[in-house]
Amino acid sequence: MITTEIHVLDKTHDRKSFSCGEKSLDQYFQQFATQDIKRNISRIFVATEKKRKTIVVFYSLSANSIDASDLPLNLRKKLPKYPVPISLLGRLAVSQDVQHQGMGKVLLADALQRVYHASKAMAVYAVIVEALDENAKKFYQKFGFLDLPNKPLTLFLPLQTIKKLINC
């Protein structure tokens, strides 16, 4: 595996050379990510190769909420009838140069740790992700993400599970 450093995206990072092969993710990262940061819509994190400072992975996190009725019945019973706070893992993309080398797993772990630490200052019930396709869905399911009923590509991971994953 390549050696990386994880940073908050800033203007010193070269976004234009990043390509994961998925047009919508590349376009977002290259054209809209910094706008979302400026408007406090999301935070973008990048992993760069230590040697070349090339961006190899990025992901976005933002605060959101979900209607409790969207959750599985066994969880819904224990929650209020109003929206519950979640963290949205909006995008996670790995550069074509390093795909299938475990970098997605590394950045997912980083995102979950950040959410866990943020949950100490503000309430977070779960992390939600909207997978682009079935392959992405399978990736998240390997880490315990669960399906949301009636939303085939939307998955969630309760904070209680995140705590177990990061050994807290």
Buried (B, 14 or more C-beta within 10 A) or exposed (E): EBEBEBBEBEEEBEBEEBBBEBEEBBEBBBEEBBEBBEEEBBBBBBBBBEEEEBBBBBBBBBBBEBEBEBBEEEBBEEBEEEBBBBBBBBBBBBBEBBBEBEBBBBBBEBBBBBBBEBBEEEEBBBBBBBBBEEEBBEBBEEBEBBBBEEEEBBBBBBBEBBEEBEEE
